[in-house]
Amino acid sequence: MVDLLWRATSCQRGDEPLSAHLKRFTECGVAILDMTPKRLQLLLHPVLEASHEPDSRQEIMRHLCGCLSEVTGKKWNRIFGGMVLIEKLMNQGSYVLLIETAHGHHF
């Protein structure tokens, strides 16, 4: 099942907007747990790279704000995906994003 989901959602085109990569990752939800580390890294790579650009950091944080402020329980996968993305950004993304967040630039 995870392989089918991976193939259906992993178009590796370089011209995709950041929003598509963010949505793809956060909509996976619990399926993230079943992915191999290599597949997870491939899915995360565009977002982690984008975290080094100021405009992209704003877009990432707006997306995470939307994920974490879901009001319906029906989209719990999106909330979970957002929390996993936060963890990955903290460990592998730009340290500037953490500093900006600590200083209140995004929330």
C-alpha positions in Angstrom: 0.0 0.0 0.0 2.8 2.4 0.9 4.6 1.7 -2.4 1.4 2.5 -4.3 1.0 5.7 -2.4 4.6 6.6 -3.0 4.4 6.1 -6.7 1.2 8.0 -6.9 2.5 11.0 -5.1 6.2 11.2 -5.9 6.5 13.1 -9.1 10.1 14.3 -8.9 9.9 17.2 -11.2 12.0 20.2 -10.4 9.4 22.7 -11.5 6.9 21.9 -8.9 6.0 24.7 -6.4 7.0 24.3 -2.8 3.3 24.2 -1.9 2.9 20.9 -3.8 5.9 19.4 -1.9 4.5 20.5 1.4 1.0 19.2 0.7 2.4 15.9 -0.5 4.3 15.4 2.7 1.7 16.5 5.2 -1.2 14.7 3.4 0.7 11.3 3.8 0.0 11.3 7.5 0.6 8.0 9.2 1.9 6.4 5.9 5.1 8.3 6.6 5.8 5.7 9.3 5.9 2.9 6.8 8.3 4.6 4.4 11.9 3.6 4.1 14.4 6.3 5.2 15.5 6.8 1.6 11.9 7.4 0.4 11.2 9.7 3.3 14.4 11.7 2.5 13.5 12.0 -1.2 10.1 13.3 -0.2 11.6 15.8 2.3 14.5 17.0 0.2 12.8 19.8 -1.6 11.3 21.2 1.6 14.6 20.9 3.5 16.4 22.8 0.7 13.7 25.4 0.6 14.1 26.1 4.3 17.3 27.9 3.4 15.5 30.6 1.4 13.7 33.5 3.3 10.5 33.5 1.2 10.3 29.7 1.3 10.6 29.7 5.1 7.6 32.0 5.3 5.6 29.6 3.0 6.7 26.6 5.0 5.6 28.2 8.3 2.2 29.3 6.8 1.6 25.8 5.7 2.6 24.3 9.1 0.3 26.9 10.8 -2.6 25.7 8.6 -1.8 22.0 9.4 -1.6 22.5 13.1 -4.7 24.7 13.3 -7.1 22.1 11.7 -10.4 22.3 13.5 -11.8 18.9 12.4 -10.7 15.5 13.6 -11.2 14.2 10.1 -7.9 15.7 9.0 -5.8 14.3 11.8 -3.3 12.9 9.1 -2.5 16.5 8.2 -1.8 17.4 11.8 0.4 14.4 12.2 2.2 15.1 9.0 2.8 18.7 10.1 4.3 17.5 13.4 6.6 15.1 11.6 7.6 17.9 9.2 8.5 20.1 12.2 10.7 17.4 13.7 12.5 16.9 10.4 13.0 20.7 9.9 14.4 21.0 13.4 16.9 18.2 12.8 17.8 18.7 9.1 16.5 22.1 7.9 17.9 25.5 8.1 18.9 26.6 11.7 17.8 30.2 10.6 14.2 28.9 10.6 14.5 27.9 14.2 16.0 31.3 15.2 13.3 33.2 13.3 10.6 31.1 15.0 12.1 31.6 18.4 12.1 35.4 17.8 8.4 35.3 16.8 8.8 36.0 13.1 6.4 33.4 11.9 3.7 33.1 14.6 
